């Protein structure tokens, strides 16, 4: 088994009226973390009826403390739009498939 650990941040909405004012700042923050190789995966979760659930970001870091330090800088957290919880995620099994066709510059990810 791989037994690789990552740290997941789960964002729970507190005041959605604050989100639009910081949405662009949040995206810039997330893209900067992605470019620094600190984000493994990120995006919203949805319930079975299609309504929004929590947001999730999986950080590449070494400890709860480091993940919390990163999470505290999220513009959504800073402005009080969301609360968050950090959980350690241990990956034991799974598969990632990536296909890149250079000839037509297409790719697939599954």
Secondary structure, DSSP 8 states (H G I E B T S, - for coil): ---EEEEEEEEEES-GGGHHHHHHHHHHHHHHHHHTT-EEEEEEEE-TTS-EEEEEEEE--SSHHHHHHHHTT-HHHHTTSEEEEEEEEEE-S----EEEETTTTEEEE-
